[in-house]
Amino acid sequence: MPLIRLLIILAAAIGCAAIASAQDGSKVESKLDVIIKKLDKIEKNTAPKADAPAAAVAPAPVATAAKAEIEAVQLNLNLVWMVLTGALVFFMQAGFAMVELGFARAKNSINIIMKNFLDFCISALVFMFLGFGLMFGTSAGGWIGTDSFWLSSHAADDSLWAFWFFQVVFAGTACTIVSGAMAERTKFVGYLIYAGLLAAIVYPLGGHWAWGSFGGSFGVGGAKGWLENLGFVDFAGSTVVHGCGGACALAGILVVGARHGRFAKDGTPRLIAGHNIPIAALGVFILWFGWFGFNAGSTLLGNGTIGRIAVNTTIAPAAAALSAMISMWFVQGRPDVGITLNGSLGGAVGVTACCANISPASAFVVGLIAGIITTVATIALERLQIDDAVGAVPVHLCNGWWGTLCVALFDQAGFNAQKLGVQALGTFSVTACAFVICLGIFKLVDMLVGLRASDTEQIDGLDFAEHAANAYPDFHTTEQA
C-alpha cells in the first residue's frame, strides 16, 4: 500500500505542475491535500484492526489448533464410550446369573451365584496376565499374540486401559455362557479351573484370528489374524464370543452328562422346571439391556453409527421372541415362556455379528429365523438326550453360526458368495477349535479333580453339597425334604 500511495501522489503532482501556470498555486496545493486525505482514509479502512480475530491474520495456525482440539475431544468421547458400554456388558453377568438361577431349581441357587460371580473374577485376572497378550499382542503368523502380557508400564491416562476394560468383559461373557448349560451337576472346583483356562487361552485364540489387529490403535500388536486377513467379519462377536462359549458349553455337557432324573431309562425326557421364572425373565431383560453396549460399543467410537446398531439390536431380539414363541406354540399346542425368553436372546446373538452392516428390515428377518433356530435346536438336543439346562447351545452356538453367515447374506453392499464362504470358514474354525480344546480341558479336569457331582449330591442340591448353605432357609429346597 505505501508504494501505491507514492505513485498516486507523484502522478497527482505531475498533473498539478502541468496546469500550475493556468491556476493559482494555493489551489494546486489544496487539490494535493484532498488527494492525500482520501488516500489516508482508504488506508485506514483497509488496514487490519487491532481487535480483529486472529484467524483473519493467520488462519492456518488457528485452523490447525481447532482441528487438534476437535480430535482430542473425539478421542476422549471414544474412551468414555468404551468404558460406559463396557460397564453395560459387565452388567450382563448379572443377567446370565438371573437366567440360570431362574431356570434351575432352588437347591442349586448359591452354587449358581458363586459360579457366575467367580468366573468373571478369574477371567479378569487371567486375561490381564495372559489372555489379552495372546489375543492382541504382536502376531505370530496371524495365529497367536506373543507379547503385551503385563500392561503395568503404560501411563495412567493411556487409551489402552479403556480398550482393555472393554475387552475383558467380553472374555467374561464367553466364559459364563458355559455355566448355565452345565448347571445343577457340575462340581464347583472343576468349573473354576475351566473358567481360568477359557479366558486365558481358548477365547483369546479365536479372538486373535478374527480381531488381532484391533489393539494397534491403542499401542499393542496391530497385525491381522489369519481370518481377518481373509476378510472375515464378526463385528461384535456372534462367533468369537457366543459361538466360542456355545461350543465350550456343548463340550462340557457331553463330558459331564445329563442331570440326575432328566431322562428316563428309555430316553424319554422329563421336565425339570425352573424355580423362579420371573427372575429368569428379569435376567433376559438385563441381558438385552447390556446388549446395547455389547453391539453399539463395538464401534469403539462415539459417533453416529451407534444409532442404527442400537435399532438393529432392538428389532432382531423382538422378532426372534415372537417367532420362537409361535413355532413352539405350533409344536406343543401352547406358548412356552422359556423358549420365548431364549428366543429373544437367540435374536440378539444372531444380529451381533452383522448389526453394523445390515438394515433394520434385514435385522427383522435375521431375528425371525433366529427364533425358529432356537426352537428347533432346543427340541433336537432334547431328542438326542443332551441336557442343556438353560438352552445355551441353541442360543449361543447355533445362532452364533447363523449370525456370522448373515454378515454376507444380508450385507447392504450386496451379496457376495466368496464372502459367504469366508464367513462359513471363520465360524467353523473358531467354534470347532474351541470345542476340541474344551473337550480336552473338561476330560482332563474330570480325570484330575472330578467334574460331575454324584447323584446323592444332585438330589440334596449343590448348595448343601458344595457350600453347606441354603439360599432359602425358610423353605424346603431338596427332594429329600
HELIX and SHEET records of a PDB file:
HELIX    1   1 PRO A    2  ALA A   18  1                                  17    
HELIX    2   2 GLY A   25  THR A   46  1                                  22    
HELIX    3   3 ALA A   54  VAL A   57  1                                   4    
HELIX    4   4 PRO A   59  PHE A  103  1                                  45    
HELIX    5   5 ALA A  106  ASN A  108  5                                   3    
HELIX    6   6 SER A  109  VAL A  126  1                                  18    
HELIX    7   7 PHE A  127  GLY A  131  3                                   5    
HELIX    8   8 PHE A  132  PHE A  136  1                                   5    
HELIX    9   9 LEU A  160  ALA A  181  1                                  22    
HELIX   10  10 PHE A  188  LEU A  197  1                                  10    
HELIX   11  11 LEU A  198  VAL A  202  3                                   5    
HELIX   12  12 TYR A  203  TRP A  211  1                                   9    
HELIX   13  13 GLY A  212  PHE A  218  5                                   7    
HELIX   14  14 TRP A  226  LEU A  230  1                                   5    
HELIX   15  15 SER A  238  GLY A  243  3                                   6    
HELIX   16  16 CYS A  244  VAL A  256  1                                  13    
HELIX   17  17 ILE A  277  ALA A  296  1                                  20    
HELIX   18  18 GLY A  297  THR A  299  5                                   3    
HELIX   19  19 ILE A  306  GLN A  332  1                                  27    
HELIX   20  20 VAL A  337  THR A  352  1                                  16    
HELIX   21  21 PRO A  360  ARG A  383  1                                  24    
HELIX   22  22 ALA A  392  ALA A  392  1                                   1    
HELIX   23  23 VAL A  393  CYS A  398  3                                   6    
HELIX   24  24 ASN A  399  LEU A  409  1                                  11    
HELIX   25  25 ALA A  417  LEU A  448  1                                  32    
HELIX   26  26 ASP A  455  ASP A  460  1                                   6    
HELIX   27  27 LEU A  462  HIS A  467  1                                   6    
END                                                                             
